[in-house]
Amino acid sequence: MSIKAVSTGIAASAAVGLAWYAFATTGARKRHSIKKNAGKTLKAAGNLIEDITSIIG
């Protein structure tokens, strides 16, 4: 297993954990807006992972 694969997995896990925490701790009204912007959040997480892998690799 390469360091690049491990770092990508860690970054993805951190992004999912942060998103889940933000979703779980918000109220019902904000939860609706989070669901509405889920596509933007996933795109931003993908860009973050790409940036991290380009720095490492």
Chimera marker file (.cmm) of the C-alpha trace (Angstrom):
<marker_set name="trace">
<marker id="1" x="0.000" y="0.000" z="0.000" r="1" g="1" b="0" radius="0.5"/>
<marker id="2" x="1.442" y="3.361" z="-0.964" r="1" g="1" b="0" radius="0.5"/>
<marker id="3" x="1.510" y="6.514" z="1.114" r="1" g="1" b="0" radius="0.5"/>
<marker id="4" x="-0.586" y="8.265" z="-1.536" r="1" g="1" b="0" radius="0.5"/>
<marker id="5" x="-3.402" y="5.726" z="-1.168" r="1" g="1" b="0" radius="0.5"/>
<marker id="6" x="-3.291" y="5.927" z="2.622" r="1" g="1" b="0" radius="0.5"/>
<marker id="7" x="-3.377" y="9.736" z="2.616" r="1" g="1" b="0" radius="0.5"/>
<marker id="8" x="-6.285" y="9.745" z="0.158" r="1" g="1" b="0" radius="0.5"/>
<marker id="9" x="-8.211" y="7.360" z="2.404" r="1" g="1" b="0" radius="0.5"/>
<marker id="10" x="-7.516" y="9.450" z="5.481" r="1" g="1" b="0" radius="0.5"/>
<marker id="11" x="-8.594" y="12.660" z="3.730" r="1" g="1" b="0" radius="0.5"/>
<marker id="12" x="-11.788" y="11.046" z="2.448" r="1" g="1" b="0" radius="0.5"/>
<marker id="13" x="-12.605" y="9.647" z="5.884" r="1" g="1" b="0" radius="0.5"/>
<marker id="14" x="-12.013" y="13.021" z="7.509" r="1" g="1" b="0" radius="0.5"/>
<marker id="15" x="-14.269" y="14.761" z="4.971" r="1" g="1" b="0" radius="0.5"/>
<marker id="16" x="-17.079" y="12.252" z="5.495" r="1" g="1" b="0" radius="0.5"/>
<marker id="17" x="-16.732" y="12.424" z="9.278" r="1" g="1" b="0" radius="0.5"/>
<marker id="18" x="-16.797" y="16.215" z="9.270" r="1" g="1" b="0" radius="0.5"/>
<marker id="19" x="-19.850" y="16.289" z="7.003" r="1" g="1" b="0" radius="0.5"/>
<marker id="20" x="-21.660" y="13.731" z="9.186" r="1" g="1" b="0" radius="0.5"/>
<marker id="21" x="-20.848" y="15.674" z="12.364" r="1" g="1" b="0" radius="0.5"/>
<marker id="22" x="-22.083" y="18.922" z="10.819" r="1" g="1" b="0" radius="0.5"/>
<marker id="23" x="-25.284" y="17.207" z="9.688" r="1" g="1" b="0" radius="0.5"/>
<marker id="24" x="-25.908" y="15.508" z="13.036" r="1" g="1" b="0" radius="0.5"/>
<marker id="25" x="-25.460" y="18.631" z="15.166" r="1" g="1" b="0" radius="0.5"/>
<marker id="26" x="-27.702" y="21.001" z="13.187" r="1" g="1" b="0" radius="0.5"/>
<marker id="27" x="-31.391" y="21.716" z="13.584" r="1" g="1" b="0" radius="0.5"/>
<marker id="28" x="-34.132" y="20.589" z="11.198" r="1" g="1" b="0" radius="0.5"/>
<marker id="29" x="-34.210" y="23.880" z="9.281" r="1" g="1" b="0" radius="0.5"/>
<marker id="30" x="-30.470" y="23.894" z="8.661" r="1" g="1" b="0" radius="0.5"/>
<marker id="31" x="-30.532" y="20.183" z="7.877" r="1" g="1" b="0" radius="0.5"/>
<marker id="32" x="-32.745" y="20.921" z="4.886" r="1" g="1" b="0" radius="0.5"/>
<marker id="33" x="-30.266" y="23.460" z="3.531" r="1" g="1" b="0" radius="0.5"/>
<marker id="34" x="-27.403" y="20.998" z="4.069" r="1" g="1" b="0" radius="0.5"/>
<marker id="35" x="-29.234" y="18.397" z="1.993" r="1" g="1" b="0" radius="0.5"/>
<marker id="36" x="-29.868" y="21.040" z="-0.649" r="1" g="1" b="0" radius="0.5"/>
<marker id="37" x="-26.160" y="21.860" z="-0.928" r="1" g="1" b="0" radius="0.5"/>
<marker id="38" x="-24.861" y="18.291" z="-0.740" r="1" g="1" b="0" radius="0.5"/>
<marker id="39" x="-23.631" y="18.334" z="-4.339" r="1" g="1" b="0" radius="0.5"/>
<marker id="40" x="-21.486" y="21.399" z="-3.706" r="1" g="1" b="0" radius="0.5"/>
<marker id="41" x="-20.094" y="19.799" z="-0.557" r="1" g="1" b="0" radius="0.5"/>
<marker id="42" x="-19.153" y="16.582" z="-2.355" r="1" g="1" b="0" radius="0.5"/>
<marker id="43" x="-17.475" y="18.541" z="-5.139" r="1" g="1" b="0" radius="0.5"/>
<marker id="44" x="-15.476" y="20.563" z="-2.599" r="1" g="1" b="0" radius="0.5"/>
<marker id="45" x="-14.411" y="17.367" z="-0.807" r="1" g="1" b="0" radius="0.5"/>
<marker id="46" x="-13.275" y="15.894" z="-4.124" r="1" g="1" b="0" radius="0.5"/>
<marker id="47" x="-11.237" y="19.000" z="-4.864" r="1" g="1" b="0" radius="0.5"/>
<marker id="48" x="-9.673" y="18.821" z="-1.406" r="1" g="1" b="0" radius="0.5"/>
<marker id="49" x="-8.634" y="15.203" z="-1.952" r="1" g="1" b="0" radius="0.5"/>
<marker id="50" x="-7.161" y="16.089" z="-5.347" r="1" g="1" b="0" radius="0.5"/>
<marker id="51" x="-5.179" y="18.949" z="-3.814" r="1" g="1" b="0" radius="0.5"/>
<marker id="52" x="-3.812" y="16.768" z="-1.031" r="1" g="1" b="0" radius="0.5"/>
<marker id="53" x="-2.791" y="14.011" z="-3.432" r="1" g="1" b="0" radius="0.5"/>
<marker id="54" x="-1.093" y="16.515" z="-5.763" r="1" g="1" b="0" radius="0.5"/>
<marker id="55" x="0.901" y="17.920" z="-2.845" r="1" g="1" b="0" radius="0.5"/>
<marker id="56" x="2.002" y="14.471" z="-1.680" r="1" g="1" b="0" radius="0.5"/>
<marker id="57" x="2.515" y="12.935" z="-5.128" r="1" g="1" b="0" radius="0.5"/>
<link id1="1" id2="2" r="1" g="1" b="0" radius="0.2"/>
<link id1="2" id2="3" r="1" g="1" b="0" radius="0.2"/>
<link id1="3" id2="4" r="1" g="1" b="0" radius="0.2"/>
<link id1="4" id2="5" r="1" g="1" b="0" radius="0.2"/>
<link id1="5" id2="6" r="1" g="1" b="0" radius="0.2"/>
<link id1="6" id2="7" r="1" g="1" b="0" radius="0.2"/>
<link id1="7" id2="8" r="1" g="1" b="0" radius="0.2"/>
<link id1="8" id2="9" r="1" g="1" b="0" radius="0.2"/>
<link id1="9" id2="10" r="1" g="1" b="0" radius="0.2"/>
<link id1="10" id2="11" r="1" g="1" b="0" radius="0.2"/>
<link id1="11" id2="12" r="1" g="1" b="0" radius="0.2"/>
<link id1="12" id2="13" r="1" g="1" b="0" radius="0.2"/>
<link id1="13" id2="14" r="1" g="1" b="0" radius="0.2"/>
<link id1="14" id2="15" r="1" g="1" b="0" radius="0.2"/>
<link id1="15" id2="16" r="1" g="1" b="0" radius="0.2"/>
<link id1="16" id2="17" r="1" g="1" b="0" radius="0.2"/>
<link id1="17" id2="18" r="1" g="1" b="0" radius="0.2"/>
<link id1="18" id2="19" r="1" g="1" b="0" radius="0.2"/>
<link id1="19" id2="20" r="1" g="1" b="0" radius="0.2"/>
<link id1="20" id2="21" r="1" g="1" b="0" radius="0.2"/>
<link id1="21" id2="22" r="1" g="1" b="0" radius="0.2"/>
<link id1="22" id2="23" r="1" g="1" b="0" radius="0.2"/>
<link id1="23" id2="24" r="1" g="1" b="0" radius="0.2"/>
<link id1="24" id2="25" r="1" g="1" b="0" radius="0.2"/>
<link id1="25" id2="26" r="1" g="1" b="0" radius="0.2"/>
<link id1="26" id2="27" r="1" g="1" b="0" radius="0.2"/>
<link id1="27" id2="28" r="1" g="1" b="0" radius="0.2"/>
<link id1="28" id2="29" r="1" g="1" b="0" radius="0.2"/>
<link id1="29" id2="30" r="1" g="1" b="0" radius="0.2"/>
<link id1="30" id2="31" r="1" g="1" b="0" radius="0.2"/>
<link id1="31" id2="32" r="1" g="1" b="0" radius="0.2"/>
<link id1="32" id2="33" r="1" g="1" b="0" radius="0.2"/>
<link id1="33" id2="34" r="1" g="1" b="0" radius="0.2"/>
<link id1="34" id2="35" r="1" g="1" b="0" radius="0.2"/>
<link id1="35" id2="36" r="1" g="1" b="0" radius="0.2"/>
<link id1="36" id2="37" r="1" g="1" b="0" radius="0.2"/>
<link id1="37" id2="38" r="1" g="1" b="0" radius="0.2"/>
<link id1="38" id2="39" r="1" g="1" b="0" radius="0.2"/>
<link id1="39" id2="40" r="1" g="1" b="0" radius="0.2"/>
<link id1="40" id2="41" r="1" g="1" b="0" radius="0.2"/>
<link id1="41" id2="42" r="1" g="1" b="0" radius="0.2"/>
<link id1="42" id2="43" r="1" g="1" b="0" radius="0.2"/>
<link id1="43" id2="44" r="1" g="1" b="0" radius="0.2"/>
<link id1="44" id2="45" r="1" g="1" b="0" radius="0.2"/>
<link id1="45" id2="46" r="1" g="1" b="0" radius="0.2"/>
<link id1="46" id2="47" r="1" g="1" b="0" radius="0.2"/>
<link id1="47" id2="48" r="1" g="1" b="0" radius="0.2"/>
<link id1="48" id2="49" r="1" g="1" b="0" radius="0.2"/>
<link id1="49" id2="50" r="1" g="1" b="0" radius="0.2"/>
<link id1="50" id2="51" r="1" g="1" b="0" radius="0.2"/>
<link id1="51" id2="52" r="1" g="1" b="0" radius="0.2"/>
<link id1="52" id2="53" r="1" g="1" b="0" radius="0.2"/>
<link id1="53" id2="54" r="1" g="1" b="0" radius="0.2"/>
<link id1="54" id2="55" r="1" g="1" b="0" radius="0.2"/>
<link id1="55" id2="56" r="1" g="1" b="0" radius="0.2"/>
<link id1="56" id2="57" r="1" g="1" b="0" radius="0.2"/>
</marker_set>
